[in-house]
């Protein structure tokens, strides 16, 4: 498998980075129904119910995005086809972990920044997309390293591509 194929597979993260900001409104829409249930049945405060419902839907939604990218990469990269299940599972696990790191980080940043949150939003989105792509590609590399040769630049190129995707989406707005 050529380095060109791996580069194209890394560039698929630009599309994921472009879609990354859309995960928040999609998650908010999906979690709308669960929040009142958590408030009413569990007696949670509204803010906590919102955060719990948001997290419950965000983790699988982010994993689904990673799975779509992993399947597209698997179609391109012949070397990972024999270990496609590992490749896809590693993507889902990496995405879930990145989400569980990213969500509390943004919450803390919101608390610290207060009214200036909009100024650091772009930076947080870039860090989130980079974390997402980085953890997923690192998990994929670890999952298949004994059965497929993955170039070292794959992880770094994926992180950069996700950041470029974020910038592309933000420039479009």
C-alpha positions in Angstrom: 0.0 0.0 0.0 1.4 3.4 -1.0 1.9 6.4 1.1 -0.5 8.2 -1.2 -3.3 5.9 -0.1 -2.5 6.6 3.6 -2.4 10.3 2.9 -5.9 10.2 1.3 -7.1 8.2 4.3 -5.7 10.9 6.6 -7.4 13.6 4.5 -10.8 11.9 5.1 -10.5 13.5 8.6 -10.9 16.9 6.9 -14.5 15.9 6.1 -14.9 14.7 9.7 -13.5 18.0 11.0 -15.9 19.8 8.7 -18.8 17.9 10.3 -17.5 18.1 13.9 -19.2 21.5 14.7 -22.5 20.0 13.6 -22.4 17.3 16.2 -23.4 19.8 18.9 -26.7 21.0 17.4 -27.5 17.4 16.3 -26.8 16.1 19.9 -28.9 18.9 21.4 -31.8 18.0 19.1 -31.5 14.3 20.0 -31.3 14.9 23.7 -34.3 17.2 24.0 -36.7 14.5 24.9 -34.4 12.8 27.5 -33.7 16.0 29.5 -37.2 16.5 30.9 -37.5 12.8 31.8 -34.3 13.0 33.8 -35.5 16.1 35.6 -38.9 14.7 36.4 -38.0 11.1 37.2 -34.6 11.4 38.7 -35.1 14.7 40.3 -32.0 16.2 38.6 -31.5 19.9 38.4 -32.2 21.1 34.8 -28.5 22.0 34.1 -27.3 18.6 35.2 -30.1 16.8 33.3 -29.1 18.7 30.2 -25.4 17.7 30.5 -26.2 14.1 31.2 -28.6 13.8 28.3 -26.2 15.6 26.0 -23.4 13.3 27.0 -25.6 10.2 26.6 -26.3 11.1 23.0 -23.0 12.7 22.1 -20.8 9.7 22.8 -22.5 7.4 20.3 -23.0 10.2 17.7 -19.3 10.9 17.7 -18.5 7.2 17.6 -20.8 6.9 14.6 -19.0 9.7 12.8 -15.7 7.9 13.5 -17.1 4.6 12.2 -18.2 6.2 9.0 -14.7 7.5 8.4 -13.2 4.2 9.4 -15.4 2.3 6.9 -14.5 4.8 4.2 -10.8 4.3 5.0 -11.2 0.6 5.1 -12.6 0.7 1.5 -9.5 2.6 0.4 -6.8 0.9 2.4 -6.4 -2.7 1.3 -4.0 -3.5 4.1 -6.6 -3.0 6.9 -9.3 -5.0 5.3 -8.2 -8.3 7.0 -8.5 -6.5 10.3 -11.5 -4.3 9.5 -13.3 -5.2 12.6 -10.4 -4.1 14.8 -10.0 -0.9 12.7 -13.7 0.1 13.1 -13.9 -0.9 16.8 -10.7 1.2 17.5 -12.3 4.1 15.8 -15.5 3.9 17.9 -13.4 3.5 21.2 -11.1 6.4 20.3 -14.1 8.6 19.5 -15.9 7.8 22.7 -12.8 8.5 24.8 -12.1 11.8 23.0 -15.7 12.9 23.6 -15.5 12.1 27.3 -12.4 14.2 27.4 -13.7 17.0 25.2 -17.1 17.7 26.8 -15.8 18.4 30.4 -13.0 20.5 28.9 -15.5 22.7 27.0 -17.6 23.0 30.2 -14.6 24.1 32.2 -13.6 26.6 29.5 -17.1 28.0 29.4 -17.0 28.5 33.2 -13.6 30.2 33.0 -14.2 32.3 29.9 -17.7 33.4 30.7 -18.7 36.1 28.3 -15.5 35.7 26.2 -16.4 32.1 25.3 -17.1 33.0 21.7 -13.5 34.2 21.3 -12.1 30.8 22.3 -14.8 28.7 20.6 -12.7 28.2 17.4 -9.7 27.1 19.4 -11.8 24.7 21.4 -13.4 23.3 18.2 -9.9 22.8 16.7 -8.6 21.1 19.8 -11.7 18.9 20.0 -11.5 17.8 16.3 -7.7 17.3 16.7 -8.3 15.2 19.8 -11.0 13.3 18.1 -8.9 12.5 15.0 -5.8 11.9 17.0 -7.2 9.5 19.5 -9.1 7.6 16.8 -6.1 7.2 14.5 -3.8 6.4 17.4 -6.3 3.7 18.5 -6.5 2.4 15.0 -2.7 2.3 14.7 -2.4 0.4 17.9 -5.1 -2.0 17.0 -3.6 -3.1 13.6 0.1 -2.4 14.1 1.1 -6.1 14.2 -1.0 -7.0 11.0 -0.7 -3.9 8.8 2.0 -1.3 8.3 0.7 2.1 9.2 3.0 5.0 8.4 4.0 7.2 11.4 2.7 10.3 9.6 -0.9 8.9 9.5 -1.8 10.1 13.0 -0.3 13.6 12.6 -1.7 14.1 9.1 -5.2 13.1 10.4 -5.0 15.6 13.2 -4.0 18.4 10.8 -6.7 17.4 8.3 -9.3 17.6 11.1 -8.1 21.0 12.0 -8.3 22.2 8.4 -11.8 20.8 8.2 -12.8 22.8 11.2 -11.4 26.0 9.7 -13.2 25.2 6.4 -16.5 24.9 8.2 -16.0 28.0 10.3 -14.9 30.0 7.2 -18.1 28.9 5.4 -20.2 30.5 8.2 
